[in-house]
Amino acid sequence: MGDYDNKEREEVYSKKVRAGKRTYFFDVKATRSNDYYVTITESKKRLEDGVFVKHKIFLYKEDFEKFAEGLKDTVDYIKANQEVTEKRYEFLDAPVEVAKTVEDDFSFEI
């Protein structure tokens, strides 16, 4: 089994969510024994130097229900106690130059 095989198993599925100045990546990865887990990465461009700062958490399948329940309860609490206006960031609303820059600037050197 070469490096190609490891890369092939490592990244199973990826979902990129742009939200204003932040981008969230939801990635399904596989362990060597082909067990799936999720990494959630927040990426935000630092204003001072333009460097993308990334924060990552790992979510294992045995914790999915508890995690989802905790997130839902927390979001429901905020919605019940404060007005929440959710913004929709549409990719096509951005000028082409900005959209291209955002698309090309993400690298994963963690």
C-alpha positions as CSV (number, residue, x, y, z in Angstrom):
1,M,0.0,0.0,0.0
2,G,1.6,3.2,-1.2
3,D,1.0,6.9,-0.4
4,Y,-1.8,7.0,-3.0
5,D,-3.8,4.4,-1.1
6,N,-3.5,6.3,2.2
7,K,-4.7,9.6,0.5
8,E,-7.5,7.7,-1.2
9,R,-8.8,6.4,2.1
10,E,-8.2,9.5,4.1
11,E,-10.6,11.9,2.3
12,V,-14.0,10.3,1.7
13,Y,-16.3,13.4,1.4
14,S,-16.0,17.1,1.7
15,K,-18.6,19.9,2.1
16,K,-17.5,23.6,1.9
17,V,-19.8,26.2,3.5
18,R,-19.0,29.9,2.9
19,A,-20.4,32.2,5.6
20,G,-19.3,35.8,5.1
21,K,-15.7,36.1,6.2
22,R,-15.5,32.5,7.4
23,T,-15.5,29.3,5.6
24,Y,-16.4,26.0,7.2
25,F,-15.2,22.6,5.9
26,F,-17.1,19.4,6.9
27,D,-14.9,16.5,5.8
28,V,-15.5,12.8,6.2
29,K,-12.2,10.9,6.6
30,A,-11.4,7.3,7.1
31,T,-9.0,5.7,9.6
32,R,-6.7,2.9,8.5
33,S,-9.3,0.4,9.5
34,N,-11.8,2.3,7.3
35,D,-13.8,3.8,10.2
36,Y,-15.3,7.1,9.2
37,Y,-15.1,10.3,11.3
38,V,-15.8,14.0,10.7
39,T,-13.4,17.0,10.9
40,I,-15.0,20.4,11.1
41,T,-12.6,23.2,10.2
42,E,-13.2,27.0,10.5
43,S,-11.0,29.0,8.2
44,K,-10.8,32.8,8.5
45,K,-8.5,35.3,6.9
46,R,-6.5,37.3,9.4
47,L,-6.7,41.0,8.6
48,E,-3.2,41.9,9.6
49,D,-1.3,39.7,7.2
50,G,-3.9,37.9,5.1
51,V,-3.0,34.5,6.5
52,F,-5.8,31.9,6.8
53,V,-6.2,30.8,10.4
54,K,-7.8,27.4,10.8
55,H,-9.4,25.8,13.8
56,K,-10.3,22.1,13.6
57,I,-12.3,19.7,15.7
58,F,-12.6,15.9,15.2
59,L,-16.0,14.3,15.6
60,Y,-16.2,10.5,16.0
61,K,-19.3,8.6,14.9
62,E,-20.0,7.3,18.5
63,D,-20.5,11.0,19.4
64,F,-22.7,12.1,16.5
65,E,-26.0,12.0,18.4
66,K,-24.7,13.8,21.5
67,F,-23.0,16.4,19.5
68,A,-26.0,17.1,17.3
69,E,-28.3,17.2,20.4
70,G,-25.9,19.7,22.2
71,L,-25.6,21.9,19.1
72,K,-29.4,21.9,18.6
73,D,-30.1,22.7,22.2
74,T,-27.5,25.6,22.2
75,V,-28.9,27.1,19.0
76,D,-32.5,26.7,20.2
77,Y,-31.5,28.6,23.4
78,I,-30.1,31.5,21.5
79,K,-33.0,31.7,19.1
80,A,-35.4,31.6,22.1
81,N,-33.6,34.4,23.9
82,Q,-32.4,36.7,21.1
83,E,-33.5,37.6,17.7
84,V,-31.4,35.7,15.1
85,T,-31.3,36.9,11.6
86,E,-29.6,34.3,9.5
87,K,-27.7,35.6,6.5
88,R,-27.7,33.7,3.2
89,Y,-24.3,34.1,1.4
90,E,-24.8,33.3,-2.2
91,F,-21.7,32.6,-4.2
92,L,-23.1,34.4,-7.3
93,D,-23.7,37.6,-5.4
94,A,-20.0,38.2,-5.1
95,P,-18.0,40.0,-7.9
96,V,-16.2,37.4,-10.0
97,E,-12.7,38.7,-8.9
98,V,-13.6,38.2,-5.2
99,A,-15.1,34.8,-5.8
100,K,-12.1,33.6,-7.7
101,T,-9.7,34.9,-5.0
102,V,-11.7,33.2,-2.2
103,E,-11.8,29.9,-4.2
104,D,-8.1,29.9,-4.9
105,D,-6.8,31.0,-1.4
106,F,-7.6,27.9,0.6
107,S,-4.8,25.5,1.3
108,F,-4.6,22.9,4.0
109,E,-1.2,23.0,5.6
110,I,-2.2,22.1,9.2
